[in-house]
């Protein structure tokens, strides 16, 4: 059994190893080239993505309203007032 290997792996995080640093450097370089090469495509699609997000925001953003369309009636019942 190699006790040095077991002891070293307990104390150090994977990202602080040589392999972790190489992976982080590779991801940083790949990310840089991805952004520089595809910026025009991504920025050209951005307005359409914002338009497509509008229906999703309406579906998921209005969740706290109760959903039944009886806002005023619920509040009047809670306060003891009637509508007649």
PDB file with SEQRES, HELIX, SHEET and CRYST1 records, atoms N, CA, C and O in Angstrom:
SEQRES   1 A   84  UNK UNK UNK UNK UNK UNK UNK UNK UNK UNK UNK UNK UNK          
SEQRES   2 A   84  UNK UNK UNK UNK UNK UNK UNK UNK UNK UNK UNK UNK UNK          
SEQRES   3 A   84  UNK UNK UNK UNK UNK UNK UNK UNK UNK UNK UNK UNK UNK          
SEQRES   4 A   84  UNK UNK UNK UNK UNK UNK UNK UNK UNK UNK UNK UNK UNK          
SEQRES   5 A   84  UNK UNK UNK UNK UNK UNK UNK UNK UNK UNK UNK UNK UNK          
SEQRES   6 A   84  UNK UNK UNK UNK UNK UNK UNK UNK UNK UNK UNK UNK UNK          
SEQRES   7 A   84  UNK UNK UNK UNK UNK UNK                                      
HELIX    1 AA1 UNK A    3  UNK A   11  1                                   9    
HELIX    2 AA2 UNK A   14  UNK A   16  5                                   3    
HELIX    3 AA3 UNK A   18  UNK A   61  1                                  44    
HELIX    4 AA4 UNK A   63  UNK A   65  5                                   3    
HELIX    5 AA5 UNK A   71  UNK A   79  1                                   9    
CRYST1    1.000    1.000    1.000  90.00  90.00  90.00 P 1           1          
ATOM      1  N   UNK A   1       0.844  -1.195   0.000  1.00  0.00           N  
ATOM      2  CA  UNK A   1       0.000   0.000   0.000  1.00  0.00           C  
ATOM      3  C   UNK A   1       0.878   1.244   0.000  1.00  0.00           C  
ATOM      4  O   UNK A   1       1.938   1.291   0.625  1.00  0.00           O  
ATOM      5  N   UNK A   2       0.409   2.225  -0.708  1.00  0.00           N  
ATOM      6  CA  UNK A   2       1.155   3.473  -0.780  1.00  0.00           C  
ATOM      7  C   UNK A   2       0.485   4.484   0.138  1.00  0.00           C  
ATOM      8  O   UNK A   2      -0.547   5.057  -0.211  1.00  0.00           O  
ATOM      9  N   UNK A   3       1.057   4.699   1.288  1.00  0.00           N  
ATOM     10  CA  UNK A   3       0.460   5.592   2.284  1.00  0.00           C  
ATOM     11  C   UNK A   3       0.598   7.063   1.875  1.00  0.00           C  
ATOM     12  O   UNK A   3      -0.248   7.891   2.215  1.00  0.00           O  
ATOM     13  N   UNK A   4       1.674   7.377   1.143  1.00  0.00           N  
ATOM     14  CA  UNK A   4       1.859   8.778   0.731  1.00  0.00           C  
ATOM     15  C   UNK A   4       0.738   9.220  -0.211  1.00  0.00           C  
ATOM     16  O   UNK A   4       0.257  10.349  -0.111  1.00  0.00           O  
ATOM     17  N   UNK A   5       0.324   8.346  -1.117  1.00  0.00           N  
ATOM     18  CA  UNK A   5      -0.736   8.695  -2.059  1.00  0.00           C  
ATOM     19  C   UNK A   5      -2.060   8.909  -1.344  1.00  0.00           C  
ATOM     20  O   UNK A   5      -2.780   9.855  -1.662  1.00  0.00           O  
ATOM     21  N   UNK A   6      -2.394   8.065  -0.400  1.00  0.00           N  
ATOM     22  CA  UNK A   6      -3.646   8.203   0.336  1.00  0.00           C  
ATOM     23  C   UNK A   6      -3.643   9.465   1.179  1.00  0.00           C  
ATOM     24  O   UNK A   6      -4.661  10.152   1.260  1.00  0.00           O  
ATOM     25  N   UNK A   7      -2.538   9.779   1.798  1.00  0.00           N  
ATOM     26  CA  UNK A   7      -2.452  10.967   2.652  1.00  0.00           C  
ATOM     27  C   UNK A   7      -2.540  12.237   1.814  1.00  0.00           C  
ATOM     28  O   UNK A   7      -3.197  13.196   2.217  1.00  0.00           O  
ATOM     29  N   UNK A   8      -1.888  12.256   0.655  1.00  0.00           N  
ATOM     30  CA  UNK A   8      -1.902  13.450  -0.194  1.00  0.00           C  
ATOM     31  C   UNK A   8      -3.289  13.691  -0.769  1.00  0.00           C  
ATOM     32  O   UNK A   8      -3.707  14.840  -0.917  1.00  0.00           O  
ATOM     33  N   UNK A   9      -4.006  12.620  -1.093  1.00  0.00           N  
ATOM     34  CA  UNK A   9      -5.317  12.819  -1.708  1.00  0.00           C  
ATOM     35  C   UNK A   9      -6.350  13.312  -0.694  1.00  0.00           C  
ATOM     36  O   UNK A   9      -7.336  13.933  -1.089  1.00  0.00           O  
ATOM     37  N   UNK A  10      -6.158  13.058   0.573  1.00  0.00           N  
ATOM     38  CA  UNK A  10      -7.103  13.531   1.585  1.00  0.00           C  
ATOM     39  C   UNK A  10      -6.963  15.025   1.842  1.00  0.00           C  
ATOM     40  O   UNK A  10      -7.958  15.698   2.109  1.00  0.00           O  
ATOM     41  N   UNK A  11      -5.751  15.551   1.767  1.00  0.00           N  
ATOM     42  CA  UNK A  11      -5.524  16.946   2.133  1.00  0.00           C  
ATOM     43  C   UNK A  11      -5.722  17.942   1.019  1.00  0.00           C  
ATOM     44  O   UNK A  11      -5.997  19.112   1.284  1.00  0.00           O  
ATOM     45  N   UNK A  12      -5.588  17.509  -0.232  1.00  0.00           N  
ATOM     46  CA  UNK A  12      -5.645  18.459  -1.336  1.00  0.00           C  
ATOM     47  C   UNK A  12      -6.918  18.286  -2.147  1.00  0.00           C  
ATOM     48  O   UNK A  12      -7.403  17.172  -2.346  1.00  0.00           O  
ATOM     49  N   UNK A  13      -7.438  19.387  -2.600  1.00  0.00           N  
ATOM     50  CA  UNK A  13      -8.596  19.361  -3.483  1.00  0.00           C  
ATOM     51  C   UNK A  13      -8.133  18.949  -4.877  1.00  0.00           C  
ATOM     52  O   UNK A  13      -6.972  19.144  -5.234  1.00  0.00           O  
ATOM     53  N   UNK A  14      -9.052  18.376  -5.667  1.00  0.00           N  
ATOM     54  CA  UNK A  14      -8.690  17.935  -7.005  1.00  0.00           C  
ATOM     55  C   UNK A  14      -8.281  19.111  -7.880  1.00  0.00           C  
ATOM     56  O   UNK A  14      -7.412  18.969  -8.740  1.00  0.00           O  
ATOM     57  N   UNK A  15      -8.895  20.270  -7.670  1.00  0.00           N  
ATOM     58  CA  UNK A  15      -8.594  21.437  -8.505  1.00  0.00           C  
ATOM     59  C   UNK A  15      -7.214  22.002  -8.217  1.00  0.00           C  
ATOM     60  O   UNK A  15      -6.691  22.768  -9.026  1.00  0.00           O  
ATOM     61  N   UNK A  16      -6.613  21.651  -7.099  1.00  0.00           N  
ATOM     62  CA  UNK A  16      -5.283  22.160  -6.765  1.00  0.00           C  
ATOM     63  C   UNK A  16      -4.167  21.237  -7.234  1.00  0.00           C  
ATOM     64  O   UNK A  16      -2.993  21.505  -6.979  1.00  0.00           O  
ATOM     65  N   UNK A  17      -4.518  20.159  -7.913  1.00  0.00           N  
ATOM     66  CA  UNK A  17      -3.514  19.272  -8.469  1.00  0.00           C  
ATOM     67  C   UNK A  17      -3.060  19.804  -9.811  1.00  0.00           C  
ATOM     68  O   UNK A  17      -3.652  20.733 -10.360  1.00  0.00           O  
ATOM     69  N   UNK A  18      -2.003  19.206 -10.332  1.00  0.00           N  
ATOM     70  CA  UNK A  18      -1.480  19.633 -11.639  1.00  0.00           C  
ATOM     71  C   UNK A  18      -2.525  19.384 -12.727  1.00  0.00           C  
ATOM     72  O   UNK A  18      -2.694  20.208 -13.626  1.00  0.00           O  
ATOM     73  N   UNK A  19      -3.213  18.271 -12.649  1.00  0.00           N  
ATOM     74  CA  UNK A  19      -4.254  17.957 -13.641  1.00  0.00           C  
ATOM     75  C   UNK A  19      -5.386  18.974 -13.590  1.00  0.00           C  
ATOM     76  O   UNK A  19      -5.912  19.377 -14.628  1.00  0.00           O  
ATOM     77  N   UNK A  20      -5.758  19.387 -12.389  1.00  0.00           N  
ATOM     78  CA  UNK A  20      -6.811  20.384 -12.241  1.00  0.00           C  
ATOM     79  C   UNK A  20      -6.427  21.722 -12.854  1.00  0.00           C  
ATOM     80  O   UNK A  20      -7.242  22.362 -13.518  1.00  0.00           O  
ATOM     81  N   UNK A  21      -5.178  22.146 -12.631  1.00  0.00           N  
ATOM     82  CA  UNK A  21      -4.719  23.414 -13.200  1.00  0.00           C  
ATOM     83  C   UNK A  21      -4.660  23.351 -14.719  1.00  0.00           C  
ATOM     84  O   UNK A  21      -5.004  24.317 -15.400  1.00  0.00           O  
ATOM     85  N   UNK A  22      -4.218  22.202 -15.254  1.00  0.00           N  
ATOM     86  CA  UNK A  22      -4.169  22.055 -16.713  1.00  0.00           C  
ATOM     87  C   UNK A  22      -5.579  22.097 -17.287  1.00  0.00           C  
ATOM     88  O   UNK A  22      -5.810  22.728 -18.319  1.00  0.00           O  
ATOM     89  N   UNK A  23      -6.518  21.434 -16.631  1.00  0.00           N  
ATOM     90  CA  UNK A  23      -7.902  21.445 -17.099  1.00  0.00           C  
ATOM     91  C   UNK A  23      -8.488  22.858 -17.046  1.00  0.00           C  
ATOM     92  O   UNK A  23      -9.158  23.286 -17.986  1.00  0.00           O  
ATOM     93  N   UNK A  24      -8.239  23.579 -15.959  1.00  0.00           N  
ATOM     94  CA  UNK A  24      -8.738  24.963 -15.864  1.00  0.00           C  
ATOM     95  C   UNK A  24      -8.135  25.856 -16.946  1.00  0.00           C  
ATOM     96  O   UNK A  24      -8.841  26.678 -17.531  1.00  0.00           O  
ATOM     97  N   UNK A  25      -6.844  25.707 -17.218  1.00  0.00           N  
ATOM     98  CA  UNK A  25      -6.195  26.495 -18.268  1.00  0.00           C  
ATOM     99  C   UNK A  25      -6.791  26.161 -19.631  1.00  0.00           C  
ATOM    100  O   UNK A  25      -7.056  27.058 -20.431  1.00  0.00           O  
ATOM    101  N   UNK A  26      -7.003  24.862 -19.898  1.00  0.00           N  
ATOM    102  CA  UNK A  26      -7.599  24.452 -21.165  1.00  0.00           C  
ATOM    103  C   UNK A  26      -9.003  25.015 -21.326  1.00  0.00           C  
ATOM    104  O   UNK A  26      -9.358  25.505 -22.398  1.00  0.00           O  
ATOM    105  N   UNK A  27      -9.804  24.947 -20.268  1.00  0.00           N  
ATOM    106  CA  UNK A  27     -11.165  25.478 -20.333  1.00  0.00           C  
ATOM    107  C   UNK A  27     -11.168  26.994 -20.531  1.00  0.00           C  
ATOM    108  O   UNK A  27     -12.019  27.521 -21.248  1.00  0.00           O  
ATOM    109  N   UNK A  28     -10.231  27.694 -19.908  1.00  0.00           N  
ATOM    110  CA  UNK A  28     -10.149  29.148 -20.085  1.00  0.00           C  
ATOM    111  C   UNK A  28      -9.788  29.501 -21.531  1.00  0.00           C  
ATOM    112  O   UNK A  28     -10.380  30.406 -22.119  1.00  0.00           O  
ATOM    113  N   UNK A  29      -8.823  28.790 -22.094  1.00  0.00           N  
ATOM    114  CA  UNK A  29      -8.418  29.056 -23.473  1.00  0.00           C  
ATOM    115  C   UNK A  29      -9.549  28.701 -24.438  1.00  0.00           C  
ATOM    116  O   UNK A  29      -9.843  29.466 -25.358  1.00  0.00           O  
ATOM    117  N   UNK A  30     -10.178  27.556 -24.234  1.00  0.00           N  
ATOM    118  CA  UNK A  30     -11.294  27.156 -25.101  1.00  0.00           C  
ATOM    119  C   UNK A  30     -12.447  28.144 -24.982  1.00  0.00           C  
ATOM    120  O   UNK A  30     -13.067  28.490 -25.987  1.00  0.00           O  
ATOM    121  N   UNK A  31     -12.743  28.604 -23.773  1.00  0.00           N  
ATOM    122  CA  UNK A  31     -13.806  29.581 -23.578  1.00  0.00           C  
ATOM    123  C   UNK A  31     -13.514  30.893 -24.285  1.00  0.00           C  
ATOM    124  O   UNK A  31     -14.408  31.502 -24.874  1.00  0.00           O  
ATOM    125  N   UNK A  32     -12.240  31.333 -24.225  1.00  0.00           N  
ATOM    126  CA  UNK A  32     -11.848  32.568 -24.901  1.00  0.00           C  
ATOM    127  C   UNK A  32     -12.080  32.463 -26.405  1.00  0.00           C  
ATOM    128  O   UNK A  32     -12.675  33.356 -27.009  1.00  0.00           O  
ATOM    129  N   UNK A  33     -11.606  31.360 -27.014  1.00  0.00           N  
ATOM    130  CA  UNK A  33     -11.782  31.194 -28.455  1.00  0.00           C  
ATOM    131  C   UNK A  33     -13.241  30.998 -28.821  1.00  0.00           C  
ATOM    132  O   UNK A  33     -13.672  31.463 -29.876  1.00  0.00           O  
ATOM    133  N   UNK A  34     -13.999  30.336 -27.995  1.00  0.00           N  
ATOM    134  CA  UNK A  34     -15.424  30.165 -28.276  1.00  0.00           C  
ATOM    135  C   UNK A  34     -16.135  31.519 -28.299  1.00  0.00           C  
ATOM    136  O   UNK A  34     -16.943  31.784 -29.189  1.00  0.00           O  
ATOM    137  N   UNK A  35     -15.838  32.358 -27.336  1.00  0.00           N  
ATOM    138  CA  UNK A  35     -16.483  33.676 -27.266  1.00  0.00           C  
ATOM    139  C   UNK A  35     -16.059  34.557 -28.429  1.00  0.00           C  
ATOM    140  O   UNK A  35     -16.899  35.215 -29.042  1.00  0.00           O  
ATOM    141  N   UNK A  36     -14.762  34.580 -28.744  1.00  0.00           N  
ATOM    142  CA  UNK A  36     -14.303  35.464 -29.821  1.00  0.00           C  
ATOM    143  C   UNK A  36     -14.784  35.006 -31.190  1.00  0.00           C  
ATOM    144  O   UNK A  36     -15.075  35.841 -32.045  1.00  0.00           O  
ATOM    145  N   UNK A  37     -14.874  33.689 -31.420  1.00  0.00           N  
ATOM    146  CA  UNK A  37     -15.273  33.196 -32.736  1.00  0.00           C  
ATOM    147  C   UNK A  37     -16.784  33.221 -32.957  1.00  0.00           C  
ATOM    148  O   UNK A  37     -17.241  33.331 -34.095  1.00  0.00           O  
ATOM    149  N   UNK A  38     -17.550  33.121 -31.893  1.00  0.00           N  
ATOM    150  CA  UNK A  38     -18.999  32.992 -32.044  1.00  0.00           C  
ATOM    151  C   UNK A  38     -19.773  34.189 -31.479  1.00  0.00           C  
ATOM    152  O   UNK A  38     -20.980  34.092 -31.261  1.00  0.00           O  
ATOM    153  N   UNK A  39     -19.108  35.286 -31.245  1.00  0.00           N  
ATOM    154  CA  UNK A  39     -19.766  36.470 -30.691  1.00  0.00           C  
ATOM    155  C   UNK A  39     -20.854  36.995 -31.618  1.00  0.00           C  
ATOM    156  O   UNK A  39     -21.940  37.347 -31.159  1.00  0.00           O  
ATOM    157  N   UNK A  40     -20.575  37.051 -32.913  1.00  0.00           N  
ATOM    158  CA  UNK A  40     -21.567  37.576 -33.867  1.00  0.00           C  
ATOM    159  C   UNK A  40     -22.814  36.707 -33.900  1.00  0.00           C  
ATOM    160  O   UNK A  40     -23.927  37.225 -33.983  1.00  0.00           O  
ATOM    161  N   UNK A  41     -22.640  35.389 -33.834  1.00  0.00           N  
ATOM    162  CA  UNK A  41     -23.798  34.495 -33.846  1.00  0.00           C  
ATOM    163  C   UNK A  41     -24.632  34.668 -32.582  1.00  0.00           C  
ATOM    164  O   UNK A  41     -25.859  34.746 -32.642  1.00  0.00           O  
ATOM    165  N   UNK A  42     -23.964  34.727 -31.453  1.00  0.00           N  
ATOM    166  CA  UNK A  42     -24.675  34.813 -30.174  1.00  0.00           C  
ATOM    167  C   UNK A  42     -25.387  36.151 -30.032  1.00  0.00           C  
ATOM    168  O   UNK A  42     -26.527  36.192 -29.571  1.00  0.00           O  
ATOM    169  N   UNK A  43     -24.740  37.240 -30.417  1.00  0.00           N  
ATOM    170  CA  UNK A  43     -25.370  38.554 -30.289  1.00  0.00           C  
ATOM    171  C   UNK A  43     -26.488  38.734 -31.319  1.00  0.00           C  
ATOM    172  O   UNK A  43     -27.434  39.480 -31.066  1.00  0.00           O  
ATOM    173  N   UNK A  44     -26.400  38.076 -32.457  1.00  0.00           N  
ATOM    174  CA  UNK A  44     -27.456  38.165 -33.461  1.00  0.00           C  
ATOM    175  C   UNK A  44     -28.723  37.442 -33.039  1.00  0.00           C  
ATOM    176  O   UNK A  44     -29.818  37.809 -33.466  1.00  0.00           O  
ATOM    177  N   UNK A  45     -28.587  36.427 -32.214  1.00  0.00           N  
ATOM    178  CA  UNK A  45     -29.729  35.632 -31.765  1.00  0.00           C  
ATOM    179  C   UNK A  45     -30.336  36.194 -30.478  1.00  0.00           C  
ATOM    180  O   UNK A  45     -31.463  35.850 -30.122  1.00  0.00           O  
ATOM    181  N   UNK A  46     -29.606  37.039 -29.793  1.00  0.00           N  
ATOM    182  CA  UNK A  46     -30.041  37.553 -28.490  1.00  0.00           C  
ATOM    183  C   UNK A  46     -31.424  38.204 -28.509  1.00  0.00           C  
ATOM    184  O   UNK A  46     -32.202  37.921 -27.598  1.00  0.00           O  
ATOM    185  N   UNK A  47     -31.791  39.045 -29.465  1.00  0.00           N  
ATOM    186  CA  UNK A  47     -33.149  39.624 -29.452  1.00  0.00           C  
ATOM    187  C   UNK A  47     -34.248  38.567 -29.555  1.00  0.00           C  
ATOM    188  O   UNK A  47     -35.298  38.697 -28.926  1.00  0.00           O  
ATOM    189  N   UNK A  48     -34.008  37.523 -30.344  1.00  0.00           N  
ATOM    190  CA  UNK A  48     -35.002  36.467 -30.486  1.00  0.00           C  
ATOM    191  C   UNK A  48     -35.125  35.651 -29.197  1.00  0.00           C  
ATOM    192  O   UNK A  48     -36.217  35.216 -28.833  1.00  0.00           O  
ATOM    193  N   UNK A  49     -34.014  35.450 -28.521  1.00  0.00           N  
ATOM    194  CA  UNK A  49     -34.056  34.731 -27.246  1.00  0.00           C  
ATOM    195  C   UNK A  49     -34.864  35.526 -26.225  1.00  0.00           C  
ATOM    196  O   UNK A  49     -35.648  34.951 -25.470  1.00  0.00           O  
ATOM    197  N   UNK A  50     -34.679  36.840 -26.199  1.00  0.00           N  
ATOM    198  CA  UNK A  50     -35.450  37.674 -25.275  1.00  0.00           C  
ATOM    199  C   UNK A  50     -36.945  37.613 -25.589  1.00  0.00           C  
ATOM    200  O   UNK A  50     -37.771  37.571 -24.677  1.00  0.00           O  
ATOM    201  N   UNK A  51     -37.294  37.609 -26.881  1.00  0.00           N  
ATOM    202  CA  UNK A  51     -38.709  37.499 -27.257  1.00  0.00           C  
ATOM    203  C   UNK A  51     -39.288  36.142 -26.875  1.00  0.00           C  
ATOM    204  O   UNK A  51     -40.445  36.058 -26.463  1.00  0.00           O  
ATOM    205  N   UNK A  52     -38.507  35.095 -27.006  1.00  0.00           N  
ATOM    206  CA  UNK A  52     -38.984  33.764 -26.637  1.00  0.00           C  
ATOM    207  C   UNK A  52     -39.109  33.603 -25.121  1.00  0.00           C  
ATOM    208  O   UNK A  52     -39.893  32.780 -24.650  1.00  0.00           O  
ATOM    209  N   UNK A  53     -38.353  34.372 -24.365  1.00  0.00           N  
ATOM    210  CA  UNK A  53     -38.430  34.291 -22.910  1.00  0.00           C  
ATOM    211  C   UNK A  53     -39.673  34.978 -22.352  1.00  0.00           C  
ATOM    212  O   UNK A  53     -40.085  34.671 -21.234  1.00  0.00           O  
ATOM    213  N   UNK A  54     -40.276  35.892 -23.094  1.00  0.00           N  
ATOM    214  CA  UNK A  54     -41.451  36.611 -22.593  1.00  0.00           C  
ATOM    215  C   UNK A  54     -42.595  35.677 -22.199  1.00  0.00           C  
ATOM    216  O   UNK A  54     -43.128  35.825 -21.099  1.00  0.00           O  
ATOM    217  N   UNK A  55     -43.000  34.725 -23.040  1.00  0.00           N  
ATOM    218  CA  UNK A  55     -44.083  33.827 -22.607  1.00  0.00           C  
ATOM    219  C   UNK A  55     -43.703  32.996 -21.379  1.00  0.00           C  
ATOM    220  O   UNK A  55     -44.546  32.730 -20.522  1.00  0.00           O  
ATOM    221  N   UNK A  56     -42.451  32.594 -21.297  1.00  0.00           N  
ATOM    222  CA  UNK A  56     -42.022  31.827 -20.125  1.00  0.00           C  
ATOM    223  C   UNK A  56     -42.082  32.669 -18.863  1.00  0.00           C  
ATOM    224  O   UNK A  56     -42.453  32.175 -17.798  1.00  0.00           O  
ATOM    225  N   UNK A  57     -41.720  33.927 -18.977  1.00  0.00           N  
ATOM    226  CA  UNK A  57     -41.800  34.810 -17.813  1.00  0.00           C  
ATOM    227  C   UNK A  57     -43.242  35.002 -17.373  1.00  0.00           C  
ATOM    228  O   UNK A  57     -43.521  35.082 -16.177  1.00  0.00           O  
ATOM    229  N   UNK A  58     -44.154  35.077 -18.323  1.00  0.00           N  
ATOM    230  CA  UNK A  58     -45.566  35.216 -17.964  1.00  0.00           C  
ATOM    231  C   UNK A  58     -46.108  33.945 -17.325  1.00  0.00           C  
ATOM    232  O   UNK A  58     -46.899  34.011 -16.385  1.00  0.00           O  
ATOM    233  N   UNK A  59     -45.687  32.790 -17.829  1.00  0.00           N  
ATOM    234  CA  UNK A  59     -46.164  31.534 -17.260  1.00  0.00           C  
ATOM    235  C   UNK A  59     -45.650  31.308 -15.841  1.00  0.00           C  
ATOM    236  O   UNK A  59     -46.411  30.941 -14.945  1.00  0.00           O  
ATOM    237  N   UNK A  60     -44.368  31.529 -15.649  1.00  0.00           N  
ATOM    238  CA  UNK A  60     -43.759  31.212 -14.364  1.00  0.00           C  
ATOM    239  C   UNK A  60     -43.652  32.413 -13.431  1.00  0.00           C  
ATOM    240  O   UNK A  60     -43.485  32.237 -12.224  1.00  0.00           O  
ATOM    241  N   UNK A  61     -43.745  33.621 -13.961  1.00  0.00           N  
ATOM    242  CA  UNK A  61     -43.594  34.815 -13.138  1.00  0.00           C  
ATOM    243  C   UNK A  61     -44.845  35.209 -12.385  1.00  0.00           C  
ATOM    244  O   UNK A  61     -44.752  35.901 -11.371  1.00  0.00           O  
ATOM    245  N   UNK A  62     -46.022  34.789 -12.848  1.00  0.00           N  
ATOM    246  CA  UNK A  62     -47.278  35.163 -12.209  1.00  0.00           C  
ATOM    247  C   UNK A  62     -47.798  34.077 -11.280  1.00  0.00           C  
ATOM    248  O   UNK A  62     -48.998  34.009 -11.013  1.00  0.00           O  
ATOM    249  N   UNK A  63     -46.926  33.249 -10.798  1.00  0.00           N  
ATOM    250  CA  UNK A  63     -47.319  32.131  -9.957  1.00  0.00           C  
ATOM    251  C   UNK A  63     -47.901  32.597  -8.626  1.00  0.00           C  
ATOM    252  O   UNK A  63     -48.757  31.909  -8.070  1.00  0.00           O  
ATOM    253  N   UNK A  64     -47.473  33.724  -8.104  1.00  0.00           N  
ATOM    254  CA  UNK A  64     -47.912  34.166  -6.793  1.00  0.00           C  
ATOM    255  C   UNK A  64     -49.246  34.877  -6.765  1.00  0.00           C  
ATOM    256  O   UNK A  64     -49.655  35.335  -5.698  1.00  0.00           O  
ATOM    257  N   UNK A  65     -49.952  34.996  -7.887  1.00  0.00           N  
ATOM    258  CA  UNK A  65     -51.209  35.738  -7.934  1.00  0.00           C  
ATOM    259  C   UNK A  65     -52.429  34.919  -7.549  1.00  0.00           C  
ATOM    260  O   UNK A  65     -53.514  35.486  -7.420  1.00  0.00           O  
ATOM    261  N   UNK A  66     -52.306  33.645  -7.364  1.00  0.00           N  
ATOM    262  CA  UNK A  66     -53.455  32.830  -7.015  1.00  0.00           C  
ATOM    263  C   UNK A  66     -53.999  32.046  -8.185  1.00  0.00           C  
ATOM    264  O   UNK A  66     -54.507  30.942  -7.991  1.00  0.00           O  
ATOM    265  N   UNK A  67     -53.914  32.567  -9.380  1.00  0.00           N  
ATOM    266  CA  UNK A  67     -54.274  31.826 -10.575  1.00  0.00           C  
ATOM    267  C   UNK A  67     -55.755  31.752 -10.889  1.00  0.00           C  
ATOM    268  O   UNK A  67     -56.091  31.384 -12.015  1.00  0.00           O  
ATOM    269  N   UNK A  68     -56.671  32.073  -9.980  1.00  0.00           N  
ATOM    270  CA  UNK A  68     -58.091  31.915 -10.271  1.00  0.00           C  
ATOM    271  C   UNK A  68     -58.746  33.217 -10.703  1.00  0.00           C  
ATOM    272  O   UNK A  68     -59.924  33.216 -11.058  1.00  0.00           O  
ATOM    273  N   UNK A  69     -58.037  34.296 -10.683  1.00  0.00           N  
ATOM    274  CA  UNK A  69     -58.597  35.575 -11.099  1.00  0.00           C  
ATOM    275  C   UNK A  69     -59.516  36.193 -10.065  1.00  0.00           C  
ATOM    276  O   UNK A  69     -60.340  37.035 -10.422  1.00  0.00           O  
ATOM    277  N   UNK A  70     -59.414  35.817  -8.811  1.00  0.00           N  
ATOM    278  CA  UNK A  70     -60.295  36.332  -7.751  1.00  0.00           C  
ATOM    279  C   UNK A  70     -59.481  37.079  -6.700  1.00  0.00           C  
ATOM    280  O   UNK A  70     -59.653  36.857  -5.502  1.00  0.00           O  
ATOM    281  N   UNK A  71     -58.604  37.957  -7.146  1.00  0.00           N  
ATOM    282  CA  UNK A  71     -57.765  38.703  -6.200  1.00  0.00           C  
ATOM    283  C   UNK A  71     -58.605  39.546  -5.254  1.00  0.00           C  
ATOM    284  O   UNK A  71     -58.475  39.453  -4.033  1.00  0.00           O  
ATOM    285  N   UNK A  72     -59.457  40.360  -5.829  1.00  0.00           N  
ATOM    286  CA  UNK A  72     -60.248  41.277  -5.013  1.00  0.00           C  
ATOM    287  C   UNK A  72     -61.199  40.550  -4.078  1.00  0.00           C  
ATOM    288  O   UNK A  72     -61.373  40.963  -2.931  1.00  0.00           O  
ATOM    289  N   UNK A  73     -61.813  39.480  -4.546  1.00  0.00           N  
ATOM    290  CA  UNK A  73     -62.753  38.735  -3.715  1.00  0.00           C  
ATOM    291  C   UNK A  73     -62.052  38.099  -2.525  1.00  0.00           C  
ATOM    292  O   UNK A  73     -62.590  38.113  -1.418  1.00  0.00           O  
ATOM    293  N   UNK A  74     -60.884  37.551  -2.725  1.00  0.00           N  
ATOM    294  CA  UNK A  74     -60.137  36.940  -1.624  1.00  0.00           C  
ATOM    295  C   UNK A  74     -59.771  37.977  -0.570  1.00  0.00           C  
ATOM    296  O   UNK A  74     -59.863  37.713   0.629  1.00  0.00           O  
ATOM    297  N   UNK A  75     -59.354  39.159  -1.023  1.00  0.00           N  
ATOM    298  CA  UNK A  75     -58.966  40.200  -0.072  1.00  0.00           C  
ATOM    299  C   UNK A  75     -60.185  40.728   0.679  1.00  0.00           C  
ATOM    300  O   UNK A  75     -60.091  41.026   1.870  1.00  0.00           O  
ATOM    301  N   UNK A  76     -61.352  40.850  -0.012  1.00  0.00           N  
ATOM    302  CA  UNK A  76     -62.553  41.346   0.669  1.00  0.00           C  
ATOM    303  C   UNK A  76     -63.050  40.337   1.697  1.00  0.00           C  
ATOM    304  O   UNK A  76     -63.497  40.715   2.780  1.00  0.00           O  
ATOM    305  N   UNK A  77     -62.973  39.058   1.356  1.00  0.00           N  
ATOM    306  CA  UNK A  77     -63.390  38.035   2.324  1.00  0.00           C  
ATOM    307  C   UNK A  77     -62.501  38.055   3.550  1.00  0.00           C  
ATOM    308  O   UNK A  77     -62.984  37.889   4.670  1.00  0.00           O  
ATOM    309  N   UNK A  78     -61.220  38.254   3.353  1.00  0.00           N  
ATOM    310  CA  UNK A  78     -60.294  38.267   4.486  1.00  0.00           C  
ATOM    311  C   UNK A  78     -60.552  39.452   5.408  1.00  0.00           C  
ATOM    312  O   UNK A  78     -60.370  39.352   6.622  1.00  0.00           O  
ATOM    313  N   UNK A  79     -60.978  40.579   4.827  1.00  0.00           N  
ATOM    314  CA  UNK A  79     -61.208  41.761   5.661  1.00  0.00           C  
ATOM    315  C   UNK A  79     -62.633  41.812   6.211  1.00  0.00           C  
ATOM    316  O   UNK A  79     -62.922  42.658   7.058  1.00  0.00           O  
ATOM    317  N   UNK A  80     -63.534  40.934   5.758  1.00  0.00           N  
ATOM    318  CA  UNK A  80     -64.894  40.892   6.271  1.00  0.00           C  
ATOM    319  C   UNK A  80     -65.864  41.749   5.499  1.00  0.00           C  
ATOM    320  O   UNK A  80     -67.034  41.823   5.874  1.00  0.00           O  
ATOM    321  N   UNK A  81     -65.419  42.416   4.407  1.00  0.00           N  
ATOM    322  CA  UNK A  81     -66.304  43.249   3.597  1.00  0.00           C  
ATOM    323  C   UNK A  81     -67.039  42.408   2.577  1.00  0.00           C  
ATOM    324  O   UNK A  81     -66.537  41.364   2.163  1.00  0.00           O  
ATOM    325  N   UNK A  82     -68.209  42.837   2.166  1.00  0.00           N  
ATOM    326  CA  UNK A  82     -68.980  42.152   1.128  1.00  0.00           C  
ATOM    327  C   UNK A  82     -69.017  43.004  -0.121  1.00  0.00           C  
ATOM    328  O   UNK A  82     -68.719  44.198  -0.073  1.00  0.00           O  
ATOM    329  N   UNK A  83     -69.380  42.400  -1.239  1.00  0.00           N  
ATOM    330  CA  UNK A  83     -69.405  43.118  -2.512  1.00  0.00           C  
ATOM    331  C   UNK A  83     -70.760  43.771  -2.787  1.00  0.00           C  
ATOM    332  O   UNK A  83     -70.841  44.572  -3.719  1.00  0.00           O  
ATOM    333  N   UNK A  84     -71.812  43.487  -2.050  1.00  0.00           N  
ATOM    334  CA  UNK A  84     -73.117  44.048  -2.356  1.00  0.00           C  
ATOM    335  C   UNK A  84     -73.379  45.334  -1.651  1.00  0.00           C  
ATOM    336  O   UNK A  84     -74.447  45.923  -1.818  1.00  0.00           O  
TER     337      UNK A  84                                                      
END                                                                             
